[in-house]
Amino acid sequence: MQITLFSLFMSVIWSGALVVFNHFCRKNPFLIRQLGITNLLCLYLFPVLRMILPCEFSFTRVIYSPEVFDDIYANKTGAVQITVVTVLLTVWAAVAVVLLLRFAVQYRRMLKIFSTCSVCESEQCRRVFNRVLNTCKRQVKVEIRQSRYIQIPMGAGIFRRCILLPEKEYSDSELYYILRHEYTHFQNRDLTVKIFMYIYWCIFWWNPVIYFLKKDMEQLLEIKCDLDVTAHMGNRDKAEYLATIVAMLKNAEAKKEERLFCGAATLVSGSGGAKIVERFQIVSSGCGNGRKNGLFAGGWLLIFVLLTAASYSFAVRPDYEMPEEAAADDRNPAASGYRMECIDGTYYVHFNEF
């Protein structure tokens, strides 16, 4: 097993293809009904794993293609020296480190802001939150705080979990749906997934498909949370839940707060009305509650397993023509070309001699 520039290139191609395929799958109402949101989320693990493991195995078949990456490599005195690749890898690593450090600073700043907000000690809050706890089977420890400086309810924290509420008046039903939504995020460990996705995005920042993956995962997590909250609700309760989201969205400066609270799970997003409409449609129809067709879901999962396995079955490498100076060499009168080989990360040129 080895990792080369060419295996990384194949990983980018296959991972991107799987992400794009998943993106169109989740837009199909039929697939949402048959697979369910949870299974759709699982399918996104395949492109993530394919990108994390850009390896060539012992069974990988090498396909030589003439003059692939010819502009990236330079040949000098029979040895291949990496030039542009070294620069690109350096830039990749430098930007990734900067993005990771920035995310760590932003996340720590967000947790500090949460810790300085006052604890919500109102009788209404205690009463409604106890109702939420009684509704949920699995309980997690969560603090409820409030702040006058935010307009969107949100949750944050992996170990010290906190729900932060805007400092305003709520009806019992509004407060219940808000707390239930954010509490469900903690139950589902959605914030752990969001943080992992931020780290993954920071590392592979140069891959444009990562932006599709990140947005799709965030939207599916919100839809899954909506469906979990409304799973046993009637149409009237669902309408009240969706009305609460609309009420929070009306005056919310969502985009500003999403940038400030990086890594938090917000009730509404400022990234576009189309995503809110999609959430409303799925909750209203209940088409994403899923697991209706286990055989169909199993077959779909098998397809992704086979596609991922097939992606490791071959790799493309360059096959250069013999340079004129080498062809005229008396030591190689009948030489027809040479091949490049990678051994422990070092590239060698092998001349064909007859």
N, C-alpha and C positions, 0 to 999 in steps of 0.2 A: 504494500500500500504506500503510495506517495502522493504528494501534493505539488503540482507544477502550475506554471502560468496557464497552460492549455487546459488542465483539469478545472482551474478556476473559471476560465472562459466558458467551458461547457456547463459549469454549475450556474453561471449567470444566465445562460440561454435557457436551460431547463427550468430553473426556478422562476424566471420571468414568464415563461409559457404557462406554468402551473398557476401562477398568481392571476394572470389574465383570464385563464380558463375559469378559475374560481369566481372571479369578478362577474363574469357573464352568467355563471350558474346561479349566483345569489340574486340576480335580477329576475330570474324566472319563477313566477308564482307556483308553477307545477312542482319544480324541484324543492322549493321551500316547504310546500305541503308534504311532499313525500319524504324528504330528508329530515326536516326540522332544523332549527337554528343551531342547536348544539352540534349536530353532525356536520353542518356546514363549517362551523368553527374548527372542528377537528381536521377538515380537509386542508385548512390553511397551514397545518403543521408540516405537510409534505414539502411545499416550497421553502419553508423556513429551514427544515432539516437538510434539504438539498443544497442550500446556500452555505450552511454551517459546515457541511462535510463535502468539500470539493476534492474528493479523492479519486485516484485511479487504483483499482484493485488488481489482483493477479489475473482475474478473468476478463479484465477490460481489454478490448481489442483496439489497437492503435491503427487509425486510418491516416495515411500520409497524404497531404494535399499540397500541390506545388505552390511555393512562394507565399504560404500563409504567414502572416506577421512579418513579411519581408522588410517593412519599414521600421519595425521595432528592434530588430536585431542587426548587428553589424559584424561582418566577418573580417578578421585580421589575422594574416599568417596562419590560416588553418584552424583558428580557435574562435569560437563564438563568444563575444563579449556583450553583456547586457548593458545598454545605455539608457534608452528612454524608459524601459521597464523599471529600472532602479529609481529613476526620478518619480515615476508615477506611484510606485509603492511607498516612497518616502512621503509624498504629498498625502496619500491615502492615510497612512499612519498618523501623520501630524494633525490632519483635520479631524480624524476620529478621536484623538486624544483631547483636542480642544472641545469638541462637541460633548464628550463624556464628562469633562470637567465642568463645562457650562451647565449640563443637566444636573450634575451633583450639587452645584452651587444653588441653582434654581429650586431644586427639590428641598434642600436644607432650609432655604429662605422661606419656602412655603410652609414647612412644618413649624418654623419659628413663628410665622404669622398666626398659624392655627393655635399654637400654645399660648399666645398673648391675648387671644380673644376670651371674652368672659363666658363662663359656664352658664348654660341656660337652666335656671332653677325655678322656672314658673310652674305653677300647679298644672296648667294645661299641658305643658311639655311632658311632665312626668306621667300624667294620666294617659296621654296619647301614645307615648313610647312604650308604656306597659302593655297597651293594646297591641302594639306591633310585636313585642316579645311573645305575647300569648298566641299570636297568629303563626309565628315561625317555629318550626320544630327544633332546628339547630340554632343555638344562641352563641353570640360572640360579644366580647366586651367592647363597648363603643361609648365615647363621650359625645355630648351634644353641646356645642358652643354657638355663639351668635356674634355677628359683627355688623356695624352700620356701614362698613366700607365695601360690602359685596352686594350683588343683586341676584346671584344664582345660588341656590342650595347645592352643596357639594360634599363629597367625602374624601378623605385622604388618610394615609398611614397604613403601614403593613403590620407593625407590632403595637403601636399606640394609635388605635383607630379613632377617628374623630369625624363627626358630621357637623359642618358649619352652615348655619342658617343666616339669611339676611335678617336684620333687626327690623321686623315689621309685624303687623297683626295678621294672624291666620285664623281661618275657621278650623274646627276640629277635623273635618274631612280633608282639607288642604294639607294640614300638618301631618295627618296620618299617611297620606299618599307620598308626601315628600320623604318622611322618615322611613317609610316602608321601602321606597325605591333605593335610597342610599344604603340602608341596612342590607338589602338584598345584594347589592354590589359587594359588600364585605363577606356575606355568606358564600357567594360564588367565587371569591378570591379574584375578582375582576381587576382590582388595582395591582395585584402582582403581575397579571398578564400585561396590563398597560405599561408598567415599568419595564418589563422585559422587552416589550415592543419598542420603547424609547431607546433602550440600550442597543437593540438590534439595529434600529434606524441610525443611531450614532456611528456604529461600526461600518455599516454598508451604505453610508450616506450618498455615495457616488452612483448607486444603482437606482434609476428612476422608478423601477417597478416597486421598490420598497415603499414609496409614497402611496401607491395603490393599496399595498398590503396593510399599511398602518391605518389608513382611513377605513378600509373595509372591516378590519378587526375591531376598531373602536365602535363603528356603527352596529356591528353584529352583537357586541357586548351589551350595548344599550337596548337593542331589540330583545335580546335574551332576558335582560333584567325586566323589561316591560312585560314580557310574557310570563315570567315567573311571578311577578306581582299580581297580574290579572288572571292567573290560571284558573281560579275558582270563583271568579266574579261573574255576575250577570251583566247584561247590557247596560243597565242603569249605572252600576258601579264603575264599569269601564268608561262610560261617558264622563263621570265625575273625575276619574283619574286623568283622562286626556284633557279635561277642562282645566285641571290644576297645572298641567304642563303648559297649556296656552297662557294661563295667568302669569306664570313665572317668566314666560318668554316675552311678554308684551313690552316690558320696560327694561329688560336685561341687556346690558352691554356685554354680550357673551364673548365676543372675540377678544376684547381687552382682558377679561378675567381668565380666559383659557390660556393666554400667553403668560399671565402672572402666576397662575396656579398649575404649573406643569406637573403632570402625573396624578392630578386629582380626577375624580369621577363626578362630572357635573350633571345636573338633572336635564338641562337642555344645552344644546351646542349652538354656537354662532357661526358654524361653517356652512350654513345654507338651509333654506326652507325645505328643499327636496328631501333631506334626511328626516326632518320632522314629519313630513307627509308620509314617507315610507313607514316610519314607526307607527303612525296612526292607522294606516291601512292594514298593517299586519296585526296590530292589536285588535282592531275592529272585527277583522275576519277570523282571527284566531288561527290562521293558516300556518303559523310557525310553531305551534305547540308540538308538532312533529311526532316522530317515532311511530307513525301510522303504518308504515310499510317497512318492516325490518329486513325483508329479503331485498327490496330495492336499495335500501341504505347499505346493506352488506355488499351488494354487487358494485355499487358506486365506490365504496371504500376499496374493494379489490382492484378496480380499474386504476385508482391512484397508486396503490401498492405496486402494480405491474408497471405503470408508467415510470415510477421512481426507480424501480429495479432496472428497467430498460435504459434509463438515462446513464447508468454506470457501465453499460455493456460496451460502449465504444468511446473513443476520444480522438479528436483531430489534432494532428501535429504537422509542422511544415516539412516539405521535401524540396530542397533547393537543387537547382541545376548546378552542374560542375562549372566553376568559373574558368575563363579562358586560360589563365595562367596555370591552373591545375591540370587542365586538359592537355596542355603542351608539355607538361612535366615528363621527362624521360622515364621516371619511375612509374608512371601511370599511363602507358601508351594507349591502353584500351579502356581507360576509366570512363564511365558513363554518368557519374554523379556521386553524391555523398548524402549521408543522412545525419541528422542531429539527434543526440541521445542525452537524456537527463539522468545523472547518477548523483544521488544525495544533494540535489539542488544545483549541481554544476552541469553545464551544457558542453558536450563534446561533439566534434565533427569527425565522422568516420568516412574515409575515402574508400571506394570500391577498387580493389586491385586485382588484376587477372594475370 
